[in-house]
Amino acid sequence: MRPAYRLALLLAIGCRTHQDGPAEVAMVRDSSGVAIVDNRGTDRPLNWRFARVAIIAATDSGADFTQLTDNTVTSDTLGHVFVLDSWFGQRVQVLDTTGRVIRHLTRSGQGPGEIGRAVSIAASGDGVLSILDFAKTAMVRVRWDGTVLPQLSMAGFDLFGGGRSTGDTVVVHTVDLRTPTTVERLQYRTATDTATLVRQAPQRLPTLHFCQSAIDGLTPMLAPELRWTSRGATTAESHTTEYRIDRFLRSRLEVSVRRSVAAVTGNQAAVNRFFPDGKIIGTRDCVVRPDELVAKRGVASAVQPIRRLAIDPDGRLWAERNTFPDEPGRTDVFDATGRYLGTLNGFGAPLGFPARGLFIFALPDSTTDIPHLGIFRRSPRGE
């Protein structure tokens, strides 16, 4: 977990910075018409000012949450924040932008609007929440006011890493366990067709033993993973050690965003910094030391530069960098064309955008490391 940075510091970050002029951008189109946007130059502070609207902690807000990720926190654009609390009955909590719990939408079960095993949640701007349910092999849908909508069957898909839906269209991360290399796919499914946006076959290791348990299908430490997000008809993804983000409109690749960012070598020292207290393998009772992790799993040659992605209602792309836990967060922001606007220091990519100019960030508590949700308003002038 990231070390305890003072909340006061986090609230002030990005307030009065300067920009050194526009970054150098080279834009070309390849033979298939894809725009390749190559943003050159070093990091530039993003000249945006944020004001705190609310800090939401599970201990005093009435909400229950244990992990704040892009699979467990989302928002519509009507002022609602949704938090999945799978530890307490597979329920989704609806909060307003002050942190007040409005209602609970779901509960554990197999009936309409009920959840068996939630993997991810995602909301559309009009207040429809989609919950990808492994137990039902379906996308369960419910409005923010509790109205249950018809679920979308995902029969025939080997669900893996979450999904998002808009209307009858679903973007879903799947895995094909029948292939020798365990192929992962990011798939775009409509009512009439399915297209594969990304295909990835990461190196899978033979059976390894940790804490008297046998684990199959692990990858080398720090190996690249498929990072993706979607909003409406737009999907963005990154899955390599290059700084490259591909953006799709529906099922067509339209823009490939690049940045000149120095590579970080993958080695024992990097694993030590990412997991100074060890890493959980299998169950929470099995915490493995960094040296044992590398000895058994090896380590990738370079660190994936991007940890998480988000798309805001204005089409801007947010790319959270894969910084070490002992460093402040860094998030690059690009406009809708893929041009680099600057870097926010101290913040990850937003978990949601509950209204125009509002942003939800995950924050660490400065004394207990209990995660908090921070809701901030950006000054319209960005000062």
N, C-alpha and C positions, 0 to 999 in steps of 0.2 A: 504494500500500500504506500502511496505517496506520502513522504514525511509531512509533519504538521506545519503547514504554512498558515500564518495568522489570517483569519477572515478579514480583518481590517485591511491587510495588504492586498488581498484578492479583490476587495471592493474598490480599491484605488487604482488598480492596474489598468492601463490604457487610457487614463484620464487626460493627460496633457503631454502628448508625444508630438513628434514632428515627422514629416516625410521629406525625403531627399529628392523629390521629383519622381516622375513616372519610371517604372522599371523598363528595361529593354525587353521588348516582346517581338518574337519572330513568329509569324503565322503563315502556314502553307496548307495546301490541300493535297492529299495523296490521290492516287489514281482512282480510288473509289469514292472520292468526294468528302472524306473525313477531314475536318479542320484540325490541324496539329498546332497547338498554341504552346510555344516554347518560351517560358518566362525566365529570363536570365538576370543575374545579379544576386547580391546578398539580401538577407532579411531586412525589411524596412518596418518600423513600428507603424501600426495602424492607428490613425488619428481619430479614434472613436472614444466618446465619453459615455460611461454607464452609471446609472443611479440605481441603488438597491430598491426593489419593490417589496420583497419578502425573503426571508430565510426560513426554510421548512425543515425541521428536524423530527424524526420519528418519535423522539422521546417526549415532545411537548405539543405536537400538532394534532394528535389523534389519529394520524396515519401510521401504518406499519410498513416498513420497507427495510430490506437488508442489503440489496445491491441496486445501484443506480447506473443502468446501462441503457443503450439505445434499444435493447429488447425489453426493458422493464419500465421505461418512462417514455411517454409521448404526450402530444397535445393536439387539439384541434385549433382553429383560429377564432373560436367563439369565447375564449377565456377559460377553457377547461384543461386541467392537467390530469393525466391518467397514470396511475402507478400500479403495476402488477405486484401483488404480494403472494407469491406461490407457496410460501411457507404456512400461510393461514387460510386454507380452504380454497386455493386457486381463485381468489377474489381480485377484482380490479377496483381500485378506489378512485373516485372522481373528486378532485380538489379545485377550488377556485384560485385565483392568482394571489390571494392573501395567505394561502395555505390551509384554508378551512375545508374539511371533508364534507362534501355535499351528499354523496351517496356511495353505496357499493353496488357494482353492476352485476357481478357474477358470483357463483359459488361452485363448490365441487359437486360434480354429478355428470350424468349422461343425458339429461333432458335438454329441451330447447333453452339456449342461452346459458347453459351450464358448461363447466370446464372439467375435463379429465386430467390433462397434463399440458399446461400452457408452456409454450416455448418462447413466444414473443407477442408483443402487442404493438399496434400502430393505428393511428387515427387519421382520418381524412379531415380536411378543413371544415366540412359541414357537420362534424360531430359524430360520425360513424366510427366506432371502434372495431378493429378486427383482431381476433386472438387466434394464433395458430396453435391448434390443439393436436398433439401427437396421439393421444388416446382415441380421438374421433377421426383422425386423419382428415381434418377439415379446418376451414377457416370459419370460426364462430364470429358472428357479427351482431352488435348491439349498439343502439344510439346512446348518447350521453345521458338521456333522460330515462333509460332503462328499457326502451322499446326493443324487443328482440326481432331481428331480421333473419331471413332465410340464410342458413349457413352455406358455404361454398365447399363442396366435396373436393378433396385433394387425393382421391383414390388413384393409384397408379404412380404417385410421386413418393420417393423415398426421402422423407423430410429430414432436414439436418440442422440448418443454422438460422431459422427464422423466416418470416414472410411478411409482406405488406399487400394490402388490396385497396383498390379504388373502384367502386362499382363492382362489376363482375370480372375485373382484371386483377390478376395476382402476380406479384414478383416473389419468387420463392427460391431459397437455397436448398439444394438437394444433394444426395450422395448415392452413387450406384455401388452397392456392396457386392454386386455380382461380378464386377470387373476385377482383375488381378491388382490393378493399381488404385482401386477405390476412387473412381472419378467423381469430383464435385462439379456441380453445375449451378449457375444462376439462370433461372428460367422465367420467361415472361409468358404467362398463360392468359388467354382470353376465352370467351365462351366457345370459340370455334377453332382455336389453334394454339400451339405451344411453340415458342422459339427459345433457343439457347443463346443467352447473351455472352456467357463466359463458361469455358470448360477448363478445369484445372485438375491435374493428377499429381498431388504432392507425394513425395517419397514417404512410404509407410514402412515402419520398422517391424521386424519379427517380434514374436511374443517376448515381453520383458517382465521381470519380476521386481515388484516394489512392495515392501511391507507385507510379505507373504501372500501377495496377490499377483495374478498373471494378467497383464494388460496387453491387448492387441491394438494395432492400428495407430500407434503414436508416431509422430514425426520428429525429426531432429529438433533440438532446442532452437528457438528463435526463427524457425522456418516460416516463410511468408504464409499468410492466411488470406482468405477471400474477405475483404472489407467492402461493404456496400451499403447503399441507402437508396431510397426512392421517394419521390413526391409527385403525385399525379402521374403524368405520362413519362416523367424523367427518372432515369436510374443512373447512378454513378457508382463506379467500382474501382478497386485497386488490389492487385494480388501478387505483386512482384517486389524485388529489391530495388527496382527503379522508382524514381519519383514520377509516377505516371497515373493519371486518373482518367478513365474512359467514361464518357457520358453518352447515354443512349436516349433517344426519343422513341418511345414505344419499343420496338424491337430493333431499331436501326442505330448503329454507332454513328454519332454525329461529330463529337468533339473529343480530342485526346489532349489533356492538359499536362504539361511538363514543367518542372522547376529544376534549377541548378542547386542541388543541396548535397553537401559532402556526405559520402557514404560512411556508415559506422560499422566497423569490423565486428563480425560475430566470433567470439572466442570465450574462454573461461572467464576472463575478466568481465565481459559484458553480461554473462549469465549471473555472475556474482552481484553485479549492480542491479539487474532486474529482479533478482530473487534473493536478497541478502538473508532472509529468514527461511529460505527453502520454498518449495512449491508443493501444493497439494496435488497428489496423484491418486485418482480413483475416488477415495472417500476423504472426508475432512480429518479423519484420524491419521492419515498417511501424509506426512510432510517430509519431503525428500530434500537433502542438502544439495547445494549447487554443484559440488564436485561429483557427487553420485549421479546427478542428472546428466552431466556432460559425459561421464565415463560410460554410461549405458546408452544414452540417446545420441551422443555427438552434438554438434552445433552447426548451424548454417554459417556460411562464409561471410554474410553481411546481414545487417538488421533491416527489416522492412521499414521504410521511412514513414509510412502512414499507418496510424492506429485506428482512426475512426473518421467517418464522413457524415456530413449533414447538408441538406439543401433547404434554404429558407424560402419564405413565400415570394420573395423578389427574384428567385432563381440563382442567388449567390451560392457558391459552393464553399463549404468549410472543411478543411482538411487538418485534423488533429495529428500532430507529429508524434512519432514513437519515441518520446523522450524517456530517459532513465527516471526511476522513482525519486532520486535525490536531486532532480532538476525541476524548475518550474515548467508548467505546461507551455506548449507553443502551438498555435493554430493558425494556419495560413487561410486567407480568405480571397476568393476569386469572384469576379463579377460573372454575369450570365453568359458572357462570351468566352470565359476561361482566362481572362487577364488578371494577373496578380494585383491585389489591392494593398496587401500588407499582412503583417503577422501580429496576432494578439499574444502577449506573454502572460502566463499565469492562468489561462483558461484552456479547457478542452473544447471540442466541438459541442455546440448546444444540443441538448436532448429534446428540445421542443421550442415552438414559437406560438404561444397561446393567443397572441394578438399582434397587430402591426406594431413593430418597435419593441416587442417584449421577447426576452430570451431566457431559456431555462438552462442553467449550468449545474453540474455536480460539483460540490465543494467538500473538502475534508474539514472535520471539526478540528480546531486548533489545540484541543487538550485530550480528546478521547479517540480521535480518528473515526468517529461515527459519521457516516456520510450525511450530508445535508443537500437539499435542493436550494439553489439560489435563483430567484427570479429578478431580472434586471430590466430596466428601461433604457434604451439608447436615446441620447439627445438627438432630435431631428437634424440639428446642425452638425452633429458628430464632433463637438468641441470638447 
